[in-house]
Amino acid sequence: QVSLPDEPSRLDVLRSSLSRAPLAPGVDLPALAVATDGCSGADLSELCRRASMAAVREWVAAEQQGGSVAQQAQQKQQLDRAQQGQQVQHGQLLLPEQQFL
């Protein structure tokens, strides 16, 4: 039986899995390693694979809509910041899964 990786090992798996992938400036791999406690190396590799595929899908969608990925990412970031401001303004910070309840 193989034990689950500790935090430094999870960080190594994430770095290895994403070594050839361009990462957005805000990607915090050490924080992701902390947040994925209890995940196996295979779980982490699959997470990276899915994130990469999602990025490709976003790029293709942006190209089909005639805008650049950078423009759409900036618009999404502005919208996210506005939504976060509204949540904090109301005196509570909601988790992503709570925002739609």
C-alpha positions as CSV (number, residue, x, y, z in Angstrom):
1,Q,0.0,0.0,0.0
2,V,1.3,3.4,-1.0
3,S,0.7,6.3,1.4
4,L,-0.7,9.6,0.2
5,P,1.8,12.3,-0.6
6,D,2.6,15.0,2.0
7,E,2.5,18.7,1.1
8,P,6.1,19.0,-0.4
9,S,5.4,15.8,-2.4
10,R,2.1,17.2,-3.6
11,L,3.8,20.4,-4.7
12,D,6.4,18.3,-6.6
13,V,3.6,16.4,-8.4
14,L,1.9,19.6,-9.3
15,R,5.1,21.1,-10.6
16,S,5.9,18.0,-12.6
17,S,2.5,17.7,-14.0
18,L,2.4,21.3,-15.1
19,S,6.1,21.6,-16.2
20,R,5.2,22.1,-19.8
21,A,2.0,24.1,-19.3
22,P,2.0,27.9,-19.2
23,L,0.4,29.1,-16.0
24,A,-1.5,32.3,-15.4
25,P,0.3,34.7,-13.1
26,G,-2.1,34.2,-10.3
27,V,-1.7,30.4,-10.0
28,D,-0.3,29.6,-6.5
29,L,1.0,26.1,-6.6
30,P,2.1,26.0,-2.9
31,A,-1.5,27.0,-1.9
32,L,-2.9,24.4,-4.2
33,A,-0.6,21.8,-2.6
34,V,-2.0,22.8,0.8
35,A,-5.6,22.7,-0.4
36,T,-5.2,19.2,-1.9
37,D,-4.5,17.4,1.3
38,G,-5.8,13.8,1.0
39,C,-5.3,13.6,-2.8
40,S,-3.1,11.0,-4.3
41,G,-0.5,11.7,-7.0
42,A,-2.9,10.3,-9.6
43,D,-5.6,12.7,-8.3
44,L,-3.3,15.6,-8.7
45,S,-2.2,14.6,-12.2
46,E,-5.8,14.3,-13.2
47,L,-6.6,17.7,-11.7
48,C,-3.8,19.2,-13.8
49,R,-4.9,17.4,-16.9
50,R,-8.5,18.7,-16.5
51,A,-7.4,22.2,-15.8
52,S,-5.3,22.2,-18.9
53,M,-8.2,20.9,-21.0
54,A,-10.5,23.6,-19.5
55,A,-7.9,26.3,-20.5
56,V,-7.9,25.0,-24.1
57,R,-11.7,25.0,-24.2
58,E,-11.7,28.6,-23.0
59,W,-9.2,29.6,-25.6
60,V,-11.2,28.0,-28.4
61,A,-14.4,29.6,-27.2
62,A,-12.8,33.0,-27.1
63,E,-11.4,32.6,-30.6
64,Q,-14.8,31.6,-31.9
65,Q,-16.4,34.6,-30.3
66,G,-13.8,36.9,-31.9
67,G,-12.2,38.1,-28.8
68,S,-8.8,37.3,-27.4
69,V,-8.4,35.0,-24.4
70,A,-6.6,37.8,-22.6
71,Q,-9.5,40.3,-23.1
72,Q,-12.0,37.7,-21.9
73,A,-9.8,36.8,-18.9
74,Q,-9.6,40.5,-18.0
75,Q,-13.3,40.9,-18.2
76,K,-13.9,37.8,-16.1
77,Q,-11.4,39.1,-13.5
78,Q,-13.2,42.4,-13.3
79,L,-16.6,40.7,-12.9
80,D,-15.2,38.4,-10.2
81,R,-13.8,41.4,-8.3
82,A,-17.1,43.2,-8.5
83,Q,-19.0,40.1,-7.3
84,Q,-16.5,39.7,-4.4
85,G,-17.0,43.3,-3.5
86,Q,-20.7,42.8,-3.3
87,Q,-20.3,39.7,-1.1
88,V,-18.0,41.5,1.3
89,Q,-20.2,44.6,1.3
90,H,-23.1,42.5,2.6
91,G,-21.0,41.4,5.6
92,Q,-20.2,37.9,4.5
93,L,-17.8,36.2,2.2
94,L,-19.4,33.3,0.5
95,L,-17.7,30.2,-0.7
96,P,-18.1,29.5,-4.5
97,E,-20.5,26.7,-3.9
98,Q,-22.6,28.9,-1.6
99,Q,-23.0,31.7,-4.2
100,F,-25.7,29.9,-6.0
101,L,-27.9,28.8,-3.1
